[in-house]
Amino acid sequence: MQSETKSRVDQLTTPAGHAVAVLRFEGDIASTSKDAVLGTYQSLPKPATKLVLLDFTKVDYINSSGIALVIQLLIEASNASQKVYAFGLSAHFTKVFTMVGITKYAELFPNEQAALAAL
Amino acid sequence: MSGPKTPTVEVRLPSRLGFEKVAMSTAAAVAKLMGFREDRIEDLKTAVAEACINAIEHGNRLNEKLSVGVVLSAGEDALEVKVIDDGKGMKTQPVKPDIDRKMHGEEDPRGMGMFLIQALVDEAEWVAGSNGKSSYVRLVIRLDKETD
């Protein structure tokens, strides 16, 4: 019943010349999204990836289990000395991410252009 | 003489994850009819979804022979939502998540549902049913928030 979460990775270079792995999600982010969220993150080449950008532009629904997966990703990224950023969240989920404290560990940007310009 | 009857909508969900979205959509439709602002409807959707997920997972323990009842009562200035399951009720009260403790492995990354419910609506109470059954969470979201 829960819609499948799709994910893919784009390797981009920021205007400042830094390599960034962009994880693009599509669909719901819920308890069934472990492979799409953590699996996709874990497939990134660790030594080469210093910046990770999460794209939520095509995500309509995130529940508390989905938020927990994002936090698990942040924990793994922190342990690997990677920095995580995100963009494309709706105003509502920007509020929710702020309420649970995620913004302390992952800066949010309104869109991809703003995120890449800041990195 | 009694006043007009409060319009009520009832939904019965199977205890399967994903079906919370049916209750979420229904609550959003009722709130829209009542004239709630879009951002409050989003708050309500998340609160109702989390209440249903708790009922499915913890109340009915994913037993598909049991269903989750959702009763929406559209009052003049507030929408009340009751989410009813066959569990014994929540023993704990909502706790504000501590992101630092979660990041350091001292707190489970999960377990934010009750906090989100309480933070996003005007009233939330968890009521244990008699005989250890028919427990419910009651949420109230007020229409006067529109003029904030």
Chai-1 contact restraints between the chains, C-beta under 6 A:
chainA,res_idxA,chainB,res_idxB,connection_type,confidence,min_distance_angstrom,max_distance_angstrom,comment,restraint_id
A,M1,B,R16,contact,1.0,0.0,6.0,A-B,restraint_1
A,M1,B,G18,contact,1.0,0.0,6.0,A-B,restraint_2
A,M1,B,F19,contact,1.0,0.0,6.0,A-B,restraint_3
A,Q2,B,G18,contact,1.0,0.0,6.0,A-B,restraint_4
A,N63,B,A49,contact,1.0,0.0,6.0,A-B,restraint_5
A,S64,B,E50,contact,1.0,0.0,6.0,A-B,restraint_6
A,S64,B,M112,contact,1.0,0.0,6.0,A-B,restraint_7
A,S64,B,G113,contact,1.0,0.0,6.0,A-B,restraint_8
A,A68,B,P109,contact,1.0,0.0,6.0,A-B,restraint_9
A,A68,B,R110,contact,1.0,0.0,6.0,A-B,restraint_10
A,I71,B,K102,contact,1.0,0.0,6.0,A-B,restraint_11
A,I71,B,P109,contact,1.0,0.0,6.0,A-B,restraint_12
A,Q72,B,P109,contact,1.0,0.0,6.0,A-B,restraint_13
A,I75,B,M103,contact,1.0,0.0,6.0,A-B,restraint_14
A,H92,B,E42,contact,1.0,0.0,6.0,A-B,restraint_15
A,M99,B,A119,contact,1.0,0.0,6.0,A-B,restraint_16
A,V100,B,P97,contact,1.0,0.0,6.0,A-B,restraint_17
A,V100,B,M112,contact,1.0,0.0,6.0,A-B,restraint_18
A,G101,B,I99,contact,1.0,0.0,6.0,A-B,restraint_19
A,K104,B,I99,contact,1.0,0.0,6.0,A-B,restraint_20
